[in-house]
Amino acid sequence: MNSTIELLAPRYDIAWYPWAVQYFFMIAVSYASLWLAAPALVLGKKAWLPTARLALIACVSTTLVAPVALLADLHQPLRFWHFYAYANSHSWMSIGSVVLPLYLVSVLGLAWLAWRPALQAQRSTPGLSGMIATWLSLGSGITPRALVAVVGLAALGLSSGIMLYTGAELAIVKARPLWNTVWLPPMLATTGFIAASGLVLVLNRVSRLCSQTAIRQMLYVLLVTCALAGLIAISWFLDGVNAHVGSVAAALESVRHSASWRNTALWGSITGIALFAAVLFLLTRPTLRLPGACGAPTSHQPTLFAWAWLLGLVAIHMGWMFRWVVLMDVQHVARNSAGFHHYGIPAGSSGILGIVGTFGLWLAAILLIELFIPWRQAQQGGLIATPTHATQDASTRPLTAKKGASSHV
Amino acid sequence: MDAIRRSLLGQMARLSAGAALMPFSSLAQAGINQQPARREGDPTKRYGMLIDLRQCIGCQACTVSCHIENAAPLGQFRTTVSQYEVQHQESGELATFMLPRLCNHCENPPCVPVCPVEATYQQQDGIVVVDSDRCVGCAYCVNACPYDARFINQRTQTADKCTFCAHRLEAGLLPACVESCVGGARVIGDMRDPQSQISRMIHEHRDALMVLQPEKHTLPQVFYLGMDERFTTRPTAEPVALEVLDPHGQEMGYEFHH
């Protein structure tokens, strides 16, 4: 027997829709940006405050949207209560269903504590934002710094649970050799950090906060996480060079037999290396006194920092595409018949509408926070004297700070 | 690359970052993802199926009768018969190889522990079933089954699969596929009863029996007699799109062309 033709094979649909990609992306950005906010909010490091403010809004918005995408991927979303009525401690998904709401509450708790001083200061503002600030700030008592740190630590602990369960959920699936590797969970976490730092860079530009400190910090995080992602990918590959490892063997087989997998592998590698190189280039530019970003008069940072948000977009793309390839493309690899299943992304809720809808919801969450929450003044507890400049970071120039603050009035 | 260098590279990779990840991997294997206790069903029985491929003519009567008995939506199947055209290496002679596929009701079913609500469970008689009233349709089990034996039923929006026609077995009837098999290729029975036909056949052909994807350690309980070992894993064939459409023009399958 030297040739085989499979005469008739049924079409197997994919079981997880793009909603799953959206959930894995949103929750990864959520836990990673929480860690980016931690140095300032948990450890009280003032230099990280601009980053923390941006990271916190990224974290809260994605934490709110992620569970919606997760519920939407259920074929019976209204039965979500079954997760709690019939919990199965043997299932990683069931463990996730317990960790996720606790994580959500801890993140909202942390954000509330961090935003509360600014909310208290905004209570006298006329109109809706004043009313909302009065309602949300719950009294005028001081917010203890220790409480912010403790809630932050709890959130960090729970976020580790999220990292573990989302990774393990996929890695234990022997039926999909490409998932069945111990290297997948750390890669998911690392690409999550890449996407989160990218989002902070973009938010830094879009919000006109334009903190140079935040840019430098995020570029360093990107540098480390890109290197780490490369190291994980290489380790995974070397581990499988023996050809005893199913996931590497399956990957090589896919790359060998499919042009689209070859393109995907090439695109991923090139993007990763290019991002790493660009970040390194930006960080090694000499510091010059030149016109800065966002129309500010002078800057002590390389001019190219003004374009760091573009790298942010690339980083977000990397984080999202990695999840698309892992969750969607892997499901196309046929398990019992020859070749690959084709999946044209449908226009409806199990396809494009789901993807666009999730991003739309996320945008709505960001805009609502922008409208009613003075997130630019987030800090590690305490009190705020005035609603505007009091806690502006030195790196955030007054011109932009005024603009930012005026939008809340 | 020679074997020693390969092995060295592999060891290096394991040493470098693998060491840090060991606790995670051991945690994933201990407790979590273990089989929950079996429930319901007759504990004195263990159902299994033996498919005598020498008797299968690929008529798809099993596919059709299962489809009707279990009212699966169009294009979704609890059992099908894969058909392959194979060519002899030396003589060039062509032959057709038939491979009926269904749920293997594994002794170590990977679909059961992943279910977050225990909607899918293994009965004490070994049959793996789904409680469609409890199923949330997360499709985790569909991804966890290496045999593509599960699908999300388009009508019920819950996981669906072969149940060995448990409802018929309870009533003393044979599963629809067994009942309709013209060649008598499908044999179902209680493997704990030494006098049952399946027990006698397993005893008689023990060394010739094969299961699908044994390397996954799922311990399938659907045994194939007259099987070519090359078909126990995913066969290699050249896929060329030749789509099979349903009456509404929806694609429901495809043929491969060499």
Interface residues (C-beta under 8 A of the other chain):
Chain A: M1 N2 S3 T4 I5 E6 L7 L8 A9 P10 R11 Y12 D13 A15 W16 D73 L74 H75 Q76 R79 F80 H82 F83 A85 Y86 A87 N88 S89 H90 S91 W92 M93 S94 I95 G96 S97 L164 G167 A168 E169 A171 I172 V173 K174 A175 R176 V182 W183 P185 P186 L231 I232 I234 S235 W236 F237 L238 D239 G240 V241 N242 A243 H244 Q331 A334 R335 N336 S337 A338 G339 F340 H342
Chain B: M1 R6 S7 L9 G10 M12 A13 R14 S16 A17 G18 L21 F24 S25 L27 A28 G31 I32 N33 Q34 Q35 P36 G75 Q76 F77 T80 S82 Q83 Y84 E85 V86 Q87 H88 Q89 T96 R101 P110 P113 V114 C115 P116 V117 E118 A119 R134 C135 V136 G137 C138 A139 Y140 V142 N143 A144 C145 P146 Y147 D148 F151 I152 Q157 T158 L212 K216 H217 D228 R230 R234 P235 T236 A237 E238 P239 A241 V244 E251 M252 G253 Y254 E255 F256 H257 H258
